[in-house]
């Protein structure tokens, strides 16, 4: 069973629903497997705990 981990900043639940559907559909189509076997896990990191280009994303 595929497990996909998405590491990101906080997102709206509707965006996550859409992404889960798209990821699942991609695995179903590419691997010819049942949708029930695909799992998608979200890990959301707040902007004050994430850095890019030498500074916290909260400071951007």
PDBQT receptor file of N, H, CA, C and O in Angstrom, charges set to zero:
ATOM      1  N   UNK A   1       0.836  -1.174   0.000  1.00  0.00    +0.000 N 
ATOM      2  CA  UNK A   1       0.000   0.000   0.000  1.00  0.00    +0.000 C 
ATOM      3  C   UNK A   1       0.882   1.239   0.000  1.00  0.00    +0.000 C 
ATOM      4  O   UNK A   1       1.758   1.366   0.856  1.00  0.00    +0.000 OA
ATOM      5  N   UNK A   2       0.675   2.141  -0.925  1.00  0.00    +0.000 N 
ATOM      6  H   UNK A   2      -0.036   2.038  -1.620  1.00  0.00    +0.000 HD
ATOM      7  CA  UNK A   2       1.447   3.382  -0.940  1.00  0.00    +0.000 C 
ATOM      8  C   UNK A   2       1.028   4.313   0.195  1.00  0.00    +0.000 C 
ATOM      9  O   UNK A   2      -0.156   4.451   0.503  1.00  0.00    +0.000 OA
ATOM     10  N   UNK A   3       2.019   4.940   0.801  1.00  0.00    +0.000 N 
ATOM     11  H   UNK A   3       2.980   4.828   0.551  1.00  0.00    +0.000 HD
ATOM     12  CA  UNK A   3       1.789   5.980   1.805  1.00  0.00    +0.000 C 
ATOM     13  C   UNK A   3       2.534   7.219   1.326  1.00  0.00    +0.000 C 
ATOM     14  O   UNK A   3       3.751   7.183   1.140  1.00  0.00    +0.000 OA
ATOM     15  N   UNK A   4       1.814   8.299   1.128  1.00  0.00    +0.000 N 
ATOM     16  H   UNK A   4       0.826   8.327   1.279  1.00  0.00    +0.000 HD
ATOM     17  CA  UNK A   4       2.391   9.550   0.657  1.00  0.00    +0.000 C 
ATOM     18  C   UNK A   4       2.369  10.536   1.819  1.00  0.00    +0.000 C 
ATOM     19  O   UNK A   4       1.328  10.743   2.443  1.00  0.00    +0.000 OA
ATOM     20  N   UNK A   5       3.511  11.140   2.108  1.00  0.00    +0.000 N 
ATOM     21  H   UNK A   5       4.357  10.972   1.601  1.00  0.00    +0.000 HD
ATOM     22  CA  UNK A   5       3.595  12.136   3.165  1.00  0.00    +0.000 C 
ATOM     23  C   UNK A   5       3.759  13.511   2.534  1.00  0.00    +0.000 C 
ATOM     24  O   UNK A   5       4.650  13.722   1.710  1.00  0.00    +0.000 OA
ATOM     25  N   UNK A   6       2.902  14.437   2.922  1.00  0.00    +0.000 N 
ATOM     26  H   UNK A   6       2.179  14.265   3.591  1.00  0.00    +0.000 HD
ATOM     27  CA  UNK A   6       2.958  15.807   2.442  1.00  0.00    +0.000 C 
ATOM     28  C   UNK A   6       3.394  16.677   3.619  1.00  0.00    +0.000 C 
ATOM     29  O   UNK A   6       2.681  16.786   4.616  1.00  0.00    +0.000 OA
ATOM     30  N   UNK A   7       4.556  17.286   3.499  1.00  0.00    +0.000 N 
ATOM     31  H   UNK A   7       5.136  17.197   2.689  1.00  0.00    +0.000 HD
ATOM     32  CA  UNK A   7       5.081  18.189   4.511  1.00  0.00    +0.000 C 
ATOM     33  C   UNK A   7       4.897  19.601   3.991  1.00  0.00    +0.000 C 
ATOM     34  O   UNK A   7       5.422  19.955   2.935  1.00  0.00    +0.000 OA
ATOM     35  N   UNK A   8       4.144  20.415   4.738  1.00  0.00    +0.000 N 
ATOM     36  H   UNK A   8       3.718  20.127   5.596  1.00  0.00    +0.000 HD
ATOM     37  CA  UNK A   8       3.789  21.741   4.232  1.00  0.00    +0.000 C 
ATOM     38  C   UNK A   8       3.407  22.665   5.377  1.00  0.00    +0.000 C 
ATOM     39  O   UNK A   8       3.286  22.246   6.529  1.00  0.00    +0.000 OA
ATOM     40  N   UNK A   9       3.221  23.917   5.034  1.00  0.00    +0.000 N 
ATOM     41  H   UNK A   9       3.319  24.257   4.099  1.00  0.00    +0.000 HD
ATOM     42  CA  UNK A   9       2.618  24.857   5.965  1.00  0.00    +0.000 C 
ATOM     43  C   UNK A   9       1.124  24.605   6.015  1.00  0.00    +0.000 C 
ATOM     44  O   UNK A   9       0.593  23.889   5.166  1.00  0.00    +0.000 OA
ATOM     45  N   UNK A  10       0.435  25.177   6.991  1.00  0.00    +0.000 N 
ATOM     46  H   UNK A  10       0.866  25.759   7.681  1.00  0.00    +0.000 HD
ATOM     47  CA  UNK A  10      -1.007  24.971   7.116  1.00  0.00    +0.000 C 
ATOM     48  C   UNK A  10      -1.765  25.378   5.849  1.00  0.00    +0.000 C 
ATOM     49  O   UNK A  10      -1.475  26.404   5.233  1.00  0.00    +0.000 OA
ATOM     50  N   UNK A  11      -2.732  24.555   5.482  1.00  0.00    +0.000 N 
ATOM     51  H   UNK A  11      -2.967  23.722   5.982  1.00  0.00    +0.000 HD
ATOM     52  CA  UNK A  11      -3.570  24.815   4.308  1.00  0.00    +0.000 C 
ATOM     53  C   UNK A  11      -5.034  24.593   4.678  1.00  0.00    +0.000 C 
ATOM     54  O   UNK A  11      -5.336  23.885   5.639  1.00  0.00    +0.000 OA
ATOM     55  N   UNK A  12      -5.927  25.192   3.922  1.00  0.00    +0.000 N 
ATOM     56  H   UNK A  12      -5.682  25.767   3.142  1.00  0.00    +0.000 HD
ATOM     57  CA  UNK A  12      -7.361  25.032   4.085  1.00  0.00    +0.000 C 
ATOM     58  C   UNK A  12      -7.752  23.567   3.852  1.00  0.00    +0.000 C 
ATOM     59  O   UNK A  12      -7.158  22.892   3.011  1.00  0.00    +0.000 OA
ATOM     60  N   UNK A  13      -8.730  23.086   4.582  1.00  0.00    +0.000 N 
ATOM     61  H   UNK A  13      -9.212  23.634   5.266  1.00  0.00    +0.000 HD
ATOM     62  CA  UNK A  13      -9.151  21.691   4.478  1.00  0.00    +0.000 C 
ATOM     63  C   UNK A  13      -9.660  21.338   3.073  1.00  0.00    +0.000 C 
ATOM     64  O   UNK A  13      -9.486  20.207   2.620  1.00  0.00    +0.000 OA
ATOM     65  N   UNK A  14     -10.279  22.288   2.392  1.00  0.00    +0.000 N 
ATOM     66  H   UNK A  14     -10.420  23.207   2.761  1.00  0.00    +0.000 HD
ATOM     67  CA  UNK A  14     -10.750  22.012   1.030  1.00  0.00    +0.000 C 
ATOM     68  C   UNK A  14      -9.578  21.755   0.079  1.00  0.00    +0.000 C 
ATOM     69  O   UNK A  14      -9.664  20.895  -0.798  1.00  0.00    +0.000 OA
ATOM     70  N   UNK A  15      -8.495  22.495   0.253  1.00  0.00    +0.000 N 
ATOM     71  H   UNK A  15      -8.425  23.194   0.965  1.00  0.00    +0.000 HD
ATOM     72  CA  UNK A  15      -7.304  22.260  -0.574  1.00  0.00    +0.000 C 
ATOM     73  C   UNK A  15      -6.722  20.877  -0.301  1.00  0.00    +0.000 C 
ATOM     74  O   UNK A  15      -6.283  20.187  -1.222  1.00  0.00    +0.000 OA
ATOM     75  N   UNK A  16      -6.722  20.479   0.964  1.00  0.00    +0.000 N 
ATOM     76  H   UNK A  16      -7.078  21.040   1.711  1.00  0.00    +0.000 HD
ATOM     77  CA  UNK A  16      -6.200  19.150   1.315  1.00  0.00    +0.000 C 
ATOM     78  C   UNK A  16      -7.107  18.052   0.775  1.00  0.00    +0.000 C 
ATOM     79  O   UNK A  16      -6.615  17.025   0.309  1.00  0.00    +0.000 OA
ATOM     80  N   UNK A  17      -8.396  18.245   0.827  1.00  0.00    +0.000 N 
ATOM     81  H   UNK A  17      -8.796  19.079   1.206  1.00  0.00    +0.000 HD
ATOM     82  CA  UNK A  17      -9.318  17.252   0.246  1.00  0.00    +0.000 C 
ATOM     83  C   UNK A  17      -9.034  17.060  -1.240  1.00  0.00    +0.000 C 
ATOM     84  O   UNK A  17      -8.966  15.933  -1.730  1.00  0.00    +0.000 OA
ATOM     85  N   UNK A  18      -8.869  18.169  -1.946  1.00  0.00    +0.000 N 
ATOM     86  H   UNK A  18      -8.924  19.085  -1.548  1.00  0.00    +0.000 HD
ATOM     87  CA  UNK A  18      -8.589  18.105  -3.376  1.00  0.00    +0.000 C 
ATOM     88  C   UNK A  18      -7.260  17.396  -3.642  1.00  0.00    +0.000 C 
ATOM     89  O   UNK A  18      -7.172  16.566  -4.548  1.00  0.00    +0.000 OA
ATOM     90  N   UNK A  19      -6.234  17.714  -2.865  1.00  0.00    +0.000 N 
ATOM     91  H   UNK A  19      -6.306  18.388  -2.129  1.00  0.00    +0.000 HD
ATOM     92  CA  UNK A  19      -4.931  17.091  -3.065  1.00  0.00    +0.000 C 
ATOM     93  C   UNK A  19      -4.979  15.593  -2.799  1.00  0.00    +0.000 C 
ATOM     94  O   UNK A  19      -4.381  14.817  -3.545  1.00  0.00    +0.000 OA
ATOM     95  N   UNK A  20      -5.685  15.169  -1.742  1.00  0.00    +0.000 N 
ATOM     96  H   UNK A  20      -6.170  15.799  -1.136  1.00  0.00    +0.000 HD
ATOM     97  CA  UNK A  20      -5.825  13.742  -1.450  1.00  0.00    +0.000 C 
ATOM     98  C   UNK A  20      -6.473  13.024  -2.631  1.00  0.00    +0.000 C 
ATOM     99  O   UNK A  20      -6.030  11.945  -3.024  1.00  0.00    +0.000 OA
ATOM    100  N   UNK A  21      -7.505  13.615  -3.187  1.00  0.00    +0.000 N 
ATOM    101  H   UNK A  21      -7.865  14.492  -2.867  1.00  0.00    +0.000 HD
ATOM    102  CA  UNK A  21      -8.174  13.016  -4.349  1.00  0.00    +0.000 C 
ATOM    103  C   UNK A  21      -7.226  12.889  -5.527  1.00  0.00    +0.000 C 
ATOM    104  O   UNK A  21      -7.173  11.841  -6.170  1.00  0.00    +0.000 OA
ATOM    105  N   UNK A  22      -6.477  13.942  -5.816  1.00  0.00    +0.000 N 
ATOM    106  H   UNK A  22      -6.520  14.793  -5.294  1.00  0.00    +0.000 HD
ATOM    107  CA  UNK A  22      -5.570  13.933  -6.965  1.00  0.00    +0.000 C 
ATOM    108  C   UNK A  22      -4.423  12.933  -6.780  1.00  0.00    +0.000 C 
ATOM    109  O   UNK A  22      -4.058  12.216  -7.712  1.00  0.00    +0.000 OA
ATOM    110  N   UNK A  23      -3.867  12.896  -5.582  1.00  0.00    +0.000 N 
ATOM    111  H   UNK A  23      -4.164  13.479  -4.825  1.00  0.00    +0.000 HD
ATOM    112  CA  UNK A  23      -2.781  11.950  -5.312  1.00  0.00    +0.000 C 
ATOM    113  C   UNK A  23      -3.296  10.518  -5.441  1.00  0.00    +0.000 C 
ATOM    114  O   UNK A  23      -2.664   9.674  -6.076  1.00  0.00    +0.000 OA
ATOM    115  N   UNK A  24      -4.446  10.259  -4.832  1.00  0.00    +0.000 N 
ATOM    116  H   UNK A  24      -4.959  10.945  -4.316  1.00  0.00    +0.000 HD
ATOM    117  CA  UNK A  24      -5.030   8.922  -4.899  1.00  0.00    +0.000 C 
ATOM    118  C   UNK A  24      -5.310   8.523  -6.339  1.00  0.00    +0.000 C 
ATOM    119  O   UNK A  24      -4.953   7.421  -6.757  1.00  0.00    +0.000 OA
ATOM    120  N   UNK A  25      -5.938   9.398  -7.095  1.00  0.00    +0.000 N 
ATOM    121  H   UNK A  25      -6.228  10.293  -6.755  1.00  0.00    +0.000 HD
ATOM    122  CA  UNK A  25      -6.236   9.107  -8.505  1.00  0.00    +0.000 C 
ATOM    123  C   UNK A  25      -4.972   8.810  -9.299  1.00  0.00    +0.000 C 
ATOM    124  O   UNK A  25      -4.974   7.939 -10.169  1.00  0.00    +0.000 OA
ATOM    125  N   UNK A  26      -3.897   9.526  -9.006  1.00  0.00    +0.000 N 
ATOM    126  H   UNK A  26      -3.895  10.234  -8.300  1.00  0.00    +0.000 HD
ATOM    127  CA  UNK A  26      -2.635   9.293  -9.722  1.00  0.00    +0.000 C 
ATOM    128  C   UNK A  26      -2.091   7.895  -9.453  1.00  0.00    +0.000 C 
ATOM    129  O   UNK A  26      -1.622   7.219 -10.370  1.00  0.00    +0.000 OA
ATOM    130  N   UNK A  27      -2.153   7.464  -8.201  1.00  0.00    +0.000 N 
ATOM    131  H   UNK A  27      -2.534   8.013  -7.457  1.00  0.00    +0.000 HD
ATOM    132  CA  UNK A  27      -1.683   6.115  -7.875  1.00  0.00    +0.000 C 
ATOM    133  C   UNK A  27      -2.580   5.049  -8.488  1.00  0.00    +0.000 C 
ATOM    134  O   UNK A  27      -2.092   4.044  -9.004  1.00  0.00    +0.000 OA
ATOM    135  N   UNK A  28      -3.876   5.262  -8.433  1.00  0.00    +0.000 N 
ATOM    136  H   UNK A  28      -4.273   6.079  -8.014  1.00  0.00    +0.000 HD
ATOM    137  CA  UNK A  28      -4.812   4.305  -9.024  1.00  0.00    +0.000 C 
ATOM    138  C   UNK A  28      -4.529   4.145 -10.511  1.00  0.00    +0.000 C 
ATOM    139  O   UNK A  28      -4.491   3.027 -11.025  1.00  0.00    +0.000 OA
ATOM    140  N   UNK A  29      -4.333   5.250 -11.191  1.00  0.00    +0.000 N 
ATOM    141  H   UNK A  29      -4.364   6.158 -10.773  1.00  0.00    +0.000 HD
ATOM    142  CA  UNK A  29      -4.075   5.211 -12.634  1.00  0.00    +0.000 C 
ATOM    143  C   UNK A  29      -2.692   4.652 -12.957  1.00  0.00    +0.000 C 
ATOM    144  O   UNK A  29      -2.556   3.826 -13.860  1.00  0.00    +0.000 OA
ATOM    145  N   UNK A  30      -1.673   5.089 -12.236  1.00  0.00    +0.000 N 
ATOM    146  H   UNK A  30      -1.783   5.759 -11.503  1.00  0.00    +0.000 HD
ATOM    147  CA  UNK A  30      -0.301   4.691 -12.546  1.00  0.00    +0.000 C 
ATOM    148  C   UNK A  30       0.016   3.255 -12.138  1.00  0.00    +0.000 C 
ATOM    149  O   UNK A  30       0.694   2.535 -12.872  1.00  0.00    +0.000 OA
ATOM    150  N   UNK A  31      -0.468   2.841 -10.980  1.00  0.00    +0.000 N 
ATOM    151  H   UNK A  31      -1.018   3.425 -10.384  1.00  0.00    +0.000 HD
ATOM    152  CA  UNK A  31      -0.129   1.522 -10.433  1.00  0.00    +0.000 C 
ATOM    153  C   UNK A  31      -1.229   0.492 -10.620  1.00  0.00    +0.000 C 
ATOM    154  O   UNK A  31      -1.037  -0.692 -10.340  1.00  0.00    +0.000 OA
ATOM    155  N   UNK A  32      -2.398   0.952 -11.100  1.00  0.00    +0.000 N 
ATOM    156  H   UNK A  32      -2.554   1.913 -11.327  1.00  0.00    +0.000 HD
ATOM    157  CA  UNK A  32      -3.532   0.055 -11.298  1.00  0.00    +0.000 C 
ATOM    158  C   UNK A  32      -3.887  -0.670  -9.994  1.00  0.00    +0.000 C 
ATOM    159  O   UNK A  32      -3.998  -1.895  -9.955  1.00  0.00    +0.000 OA
ATOM    160  N   UNK A  33      -4.061   0.116  -8.935  1.00  0.00    +0.000 N 
ATOM    161  H   UNK A  33      -3.971   1.112  -8.966  1.00  0.00    +0.000 HD
ATOM    162  CA  UNK A  33      -4.382  -0.415  -7.612  1.00  0.00    +0.000 C 
ATOM    163  C   UNK A  33      -5.684   0.202  -7.123  1.00  0.00    +0.000 C 
ATOM    164  O   UNK A  33      -6.090   1.254  -7.616  1.00  0.00    +0.000 OA
ATOM    165  N   UNK A  34      -6.345  -0.437  -6.158  1.00  0.00    +0.000 N 
ATOM    166  H   UNK A  34      -6.015  -1.292  -5.757  1.00  0.00    +0.000 HD
ATOM    167  CA  UNK A  34      -7.577   0.143  -5.616  1.00  0.00    +0.000 C 
ATOM    168  C   UNK A  34      -7.293   1.412  -4.809  1.00  0.00    +0.000 C 
ATOM    169  O   UNK A  34      -6.272   1.511  -4.128  1.00  0.00    +0.000 OA
ATOM    170  N   UNK A  35      -8.191   2.361  -4.893  1.00  0.00    +0.000 N 
ATOM    171  H   UNK A  35      -9.020   2.281  -5.446  1.00  0.00    +0.000 HD
ATOM    172  CA  UNK A  35      -8.042   3.621  -4.153  1.00  0.00    +0.000 C 
ATOM    173  C   UNK A  35      -7.933   3.372  -2.653  1.00  0.00    +0.000 C 
ATOM    174  O   UNK A  35      -7.276   4.135  -1.944  1.00  0.00    +0.000 OA
ATOM    175  N   UNK A  36      -8.561   2.330  -2.174  1.00  0.00    +0.000 N 
ATOM    176  H   UNK A  36      -9.095   1.711  -2.750  1.00  0.00    +0.000 HD
ATOM    177  CA  UNK A  36      -8.558   2.025  -0.739  1.00  0.00    +0.000 C 
ATOM    178  C   UNK A  36      -7.172   1.698  -0.201  1.00  0.00    +0.000 C 
ATOM    179  O   UNK A  36      -6.959   1.713   1.011  1.00  0.00    +0.000 OA
ATOM    180  N   UNK A  37      -6.231   1.405  -1.087  1.00  0.00    +0.000 N 
ATOM    181  H   UNK A  37      -6.405   1.394  -2.072  1.00  0.00    +0.000 HD
ATOM    182  CA  UNK A  37      -4.882   1.052  -0.632  1.00  0.00    +0.000 C 
ATOM    183  C   UNK A  37      -3.951   2.254  -0.520  1.00  0.00    +0.000 C 
ATOM    184  O   UNK A  37      -2.831   2.124  -0.027  1.00  0.00    +0.000 OA
ATOM    185  N   UNK A  38      -4.398   3.408  -0.968  1.00  0.00    +0.000 N 
ATOM    186  H   UNK A  38      -5.308   3.513  -1.369  1.00  0.00    +0.000 HD
ATOM    187  CA  UNK A  38      -3.558   4.608  -0.968  1.00  0.00    +0.000 C 
ATOM    188  C   UNK A  38      -3.839   5.433   0.287  1.00  0.00    +0.000 C 
ATOM    189  O   UNK A  38      -4.990   5.737   0.598  1.00  0.00    +0.000 OA
ATOM    190  N   UNK A  39      -2.773   5.790   1.003  1.00  0.00    +0.000 N 
ATOM    191  H   UNK A  39      -1.837   5.543   0.751  1.00  0.00    +0.000 HD
ATOM    192  CA  UNK A  39      -2.895   6.641   2.183  1.00  0.00    +0.000 C 
ATOM    193  C   UNK A  39      -2.095   7.916   1.967  1.00  0.00    +0.000 C 
ATOM    194  O   UNK A  39      -0.997   7.886   1.410  1.00  0.00    +0.000 OA
ATOM    195  N   UNK A  40      -2.650   9.029   2.411  1.00  0.00    +0.000 N 
ATOM    196  H   UNK A  40      -3.541   9.053   2.863  1.00  0.00    +0.000 HD
ATOM    197  CA  UNK A  40      -1.973  10.323   2.319  1.00  0.00    +0.000 C 
ATOM    198  C   UNK A  40      -1.942  10.919   3.721  1.00  0.00    +0.000 C 
ATOM    199  O   UNK A  40      -2.977  11.078   4.367  1.00  0.00    +0.000 OA
ATOM    200  N   UNK A  41      -0.743  11.244   4.175  1.00  0.00    +0.000 N 
ATOM    201  H   UNK A  41       0.098  11.115   3.650  1.00  0.00    +0.000 HD
ATOM    202  CA  UNK A  41      -0.551  11.822   5.507  1.00  0.00    +0.000 C 
ATOM    203  C   UNK A  41      -0.055  13.249   5.359  1.00  0.00    +0.000 C 
ATOM    204  O   UNK A  41       0.866  13.513   4.587  1.00  0.00    +0.000 OA
ATOM    205  N   UNK A  42      -0.661  14.170   6.096  1.00  0.00    +0.000 N 
ATOM    206  H   UNK A  42      -1.410  13.956   6.723  1.00  0.00    +0.000 HD
ATOM    207  CA  UNK A  42      -0.233  15.555   6.102  1.00  0.00    +0.000 C 
ATOM    208  C   UNK A  42       0.511  15.864   7.400  1.00  0.00    +0.000 C 
ATOM    209  O   UNK A  42       0.060  15.513   8.491  1.00  0.00    +0.000 OA
ATOM    210  N   UNK A  43       1.640  16.515   7.262  1.00  0.00    +0.000 N 
ATOM    211  H   UNK A  43       2.006  16.800   6.376  1.00  0.00    +0.000 HD
ATOM    212  CA  UNK A  43       2.342  17.094   8.401  1.00  0.00    +0.000 C 
ATOM    213  C   UNK A  43       2.420  18.580   8.119  1.00  0.00    +0.000 C 
ATOM    214  O   UNK A  43       3.031  19.004   7.138  1.00  0.00    +0.000 OA
ATOM    215  N   UNK A  44       1.798  19.370   8.984  1.00  0.00    +0.000 N 
ATOM    216  H   UNK A  44       1.302  19.026   9.781  1.00  0.00    +0.000 HD
ATOM    217  CA  UNK A  44       1.764  20.810   8.781  1.00  0.00    +0.000 C 
ATOM    218  C   UNK A  44       2.653  21.506   9.808  1.00  0.00    +0.000 C 
ATOM    219  O   UNK A  44       2.547  21.285  11.015  1.00  0.00    +0.000 OA
ATOM    220  N   UNK A  45       3.517  22.340   9.288  1.00  0.00    +0.000 N 
ATOM    221  H   UNK A  45       3.603  22.520   8.308  1.00  0.00    +0.000 HD
ATOM    222  CA  UNK A  45       4.486  23.049  10.118  1.00  0.00    +0.000 C 
ATOM    223  C   UNK A  45       4.128  24.536  10.110  1.00  0.00    +0.000 C 
ATOM    224  O   UNK A  45       3.990  25.125   9.038  1.00  0.00    +0.000 OA
ATOM    225  N   UNK A  46       3.974  25.148  11.277  1.00  0.00    +0.000 N 
ATOM    226  H   UNK A  46       4.086  24.669  12.148  1.00  0.00    +0.000 HD
ATOM    227  CA  UNK A  46       3.650  26.578  11.313  1.00  0.00    +0.000 C 
ATOM    228  C   UNK A  46       4.792  27.432  10.749  1.00  0.00    +0.000 C 
ATOM    229  O   UNK A  46       5.954  27.027  10.762  1.00  0.00    +0.000 OA
ATOM    230  N   UNK A  47       4.440  28.607  10.262  1.00  0.00    +0.000 N 
ATOM    231  H   UNK A  47       3.496  28.937  10.252  1.00  0.00    +0.000 HD
ATOM    232  CA  UNK A  47       5.411  29.493   9.615  1.00  0.00    +0.000 C 
ATOM    233  C   UNK A  47       6.561  29.893  10.539  1.00  0.00    +0.000 C 
ATOM    234  O   UNK A  47       7.654  30.199  10.062  1.00  0.00    +0.000 OA
ATOM    235  N   UNK A  48       6.331  29.896  11.848  1.00  0.00    +0.000 N 
ATOM    236  H   UNK A  48       5.443  29.647  12.235  1.00  0.00    +0.000 HD
ATOM    237  CA  UNK A  48       7.418  30.265  12.763  1.00  0.00    +0.000 C 
ATOM    238  C   UNK A  48       8.331  29.080  13.090  1.00  0.00    +0.000 C 
ATOM    239  O   UNK A  48       9.260  29.203  13.889  1.00  0.00    +0.000 OA
ATOM    240  N   UNK A  49       8.057  27.940  12.468  1.00  0.00    +0.000 N 
ATOM    241  H   UNK A  49       7.302  27.840  11.819  1.00  0.00    +0.000 HD
ATOM    242  CA  UNK A  49       8.904  26.756  12.652  1.00  0.00    +0.000 C 
ATOM    243  C   UNK A  49       9.488  26.267  11.331  1.00  0.00    +0.000 C 
ATOM    244  O   UNK A  49       9.899  25.112  11.223  1.00  0.00    +0.000 OA
ATOM    245  N   UNK A  50       9.528  27.129  10.338  1.00  0.00    +0.000 N 
ATOM    246  H   UNK A  50       9.195  28.068  10.425  1.00  0.00    +0.000 HD
ATOM    247  CA  UNK A  50       9.979  26.765   8.994  1.00  0.00    +0.000 C 
ATOM    248  C   UNK A  50      10.853  27.891   8.473  1.00  0.00    +0.000 C 
ATOM    249  O   UNK A  50      10.479  29.060   8.562  1.00  0.00    +0.000 OA
ATOM    250  N   UNK A  51      11.995  27.553   7.938  1.00  0.00    +0.000 N 
ATOM    251  H   UNK A  51      12.298  26.603   7.866  1.00  0.00    +0.000 HD
ATOM    252  CA  UNK A  51      12.881  28.568   7.382  1.00  0.00    +0.000 C 
ATOM    253  C   UNK A  51      13.196  28.306   5.924  1.00  0.00    +0.000 C 
ATOM    254  O   UNK A  51      13.231  27.158   5.483  1.00  0.00    +0.000 OA
ATOM    255  N   UNK A  52      13.422  29.358   5.189  1.00  0.00    +0.000 N 
ATOM    256  H   UNK A  52      13.394  30.291   5.547  1.00  0.00    +0.000 HD
ATOM    257  CA  UNK A  52      13.825  29.276   3.785  1.00  0.00    +0.000 C 
ATOM    258  C   UNK A  52      14.644  30.514   3.449  1.00  0.00    +0.000 C 
ATOM    259  O   UNK A  52      14.344  31.615   3.910  1.00  0.00    +0.000 OA
ATOM    260  N   UNK A  53      15.667  30.323   2.652  1.00  0.00    +0.000 N 
ATOM    261  H   UNK A  53      15.911  29.428   2.277  1.00  0.00    +0.000 HD
ATOM    262  CA  UNK A  53      16.508  31.429   2.191  1.00  0.00    +0.000 C 
ATOM    263  C   UNK A  53      17.097  32.226   3.367  1.00  0.00    +0.000 C 
ATOM    264  O   UNK A  53      17.267  33.442   3.280  1.00  0.00    +0.000 OA
ATOM    265  N   UNK A  54      17.399  31.530   4.452  1.00  0.00    +0.000 N 
ATOM    266  H   UNK A  54      17.260  30.542   4.523  1.00  0.00    +0.000 HD
ATOM    267  CA  UNK A  54      18.078  32.164   5.560  1.00  0.00    +0.000 C 
ATOM    268  C   UNK A  54      17.214  32.887   6.564  1.00  0.00    +0.000 C 
ATOM    269  O   UNK A  54      17.735  33.563   7.451  1.00  0.00    +0.000 OA
ATOM    270  N   UNK A  55      15.866  32.758   6.444  1.00  0.00    +0.000 N 
ATOM    271  H   UNK A  55      15.443  32.208   5.724  1.00  0.00    +0.000 HD
ATOM    272  CA  UNK A  55      15.004  33.405   7.422  1.00  0.00    +0.000 C 
ATOM    273  C   UNK A  55      13.727  32.590   7.616  1.00  0.00    +0.000 C 
ATOM    274  O   UNK A  55      13.359  31.776   6.769  1.00  0.00    +0.000 OA
ATOM    275  N   UNK A  56      13.063  32.824   8.741  1.00  0.00    +0.000 N 
ATOM    276  H   UNK A  56      13.362  33.485   9.429  1.00  0.00    +0.000 HD
ATOM    277  CA  UNK A  56      11.794  32.156   8.999  1.00  0.00    +0.000 C 
ATOM    278  C   UNK A  56      10.756  32.601   7.974  1.00  0.00    +0.000 C 
ATOM    279  O   UNK A  56      10.721  33.766   7.580  1.00  0.00    +0.000 OA
ATOM    280  N   UNK A  57       9.919  31.671   7.549  1.00  0.00    +0.000 N 
ATOM    281  H   UNK A  57       9.947  30.724   7.869  1.00  0.00    +0.000 HD
ATOM    282  CA  UNK A  57       8.864  32.058   6.607  1.00  0.00    +0.000 C 
ATOM    283  C   UNK A  57       7.871  33.010   7.271  1.00  0.00    +0.000 C 
ATOM    284  O   UNK A  57       7.202  33.772   6.573  1.00  0.00    +0.000 OA
ATOM    285  N   UNK A  58       7.759  32.987   8.588  1.00  0.00    +0.000 N 
ATOM    286  H   UNK A  58       8.303  32.368   9.155  1.00  0.00    +0.000 HD
ATOM    287  CA  UNK A  58       6.883  33.920   9.304  1.00  0.00    +0.000 C 
ATOM    288  C   UNK A  58       7.359  35.362   9.139  1.00  0.00    +0.000 C 
ATOM    289  O   UNK A  58       6.565  36.293   9.273  1.00  0.00    +0.000 OA
ATOM    290  N   UNK A  59       8.647  35.555   8.850  1.00  0.00    +0.000 N 
ATOM    291  H   UNK A  59       9.292  34.798   8.742  1.00  0.00    +0.000 HD
ATOM    292  CA  UNK A  59       9.198  36.888   8.696  1.00  0.00    +0.000 C 
ATOM    293  C   UNK A  59       9.140  37.406   7.260  1.00  0.00    +0.000 C 
ATOM    294  O   UNK A  59       9.580  38.521   6.979  1.00  0.00    +0.000 OA
ATOM    295  N   UNK A  60       8.606  36.611   6.376  1.00  0.00    +0.000 N 
ATOM    296  H   UNK A  60       8.248  35.705   6.605  1.00  0.00    +0.000 HD
ATOM    297  CA  UNK A  60       8.535  37.020   4.954  1.00  0.00    +0.000 C 
ATOM    298  C   UNK A  60       7.372  37.917   4.682  1.00  0.00    +0.000 C 
ATOM    299  O   UNK A  60       7.175  38.345   3.545  1.00  0.00    +0.000 OA
TER     300      UNK A  60
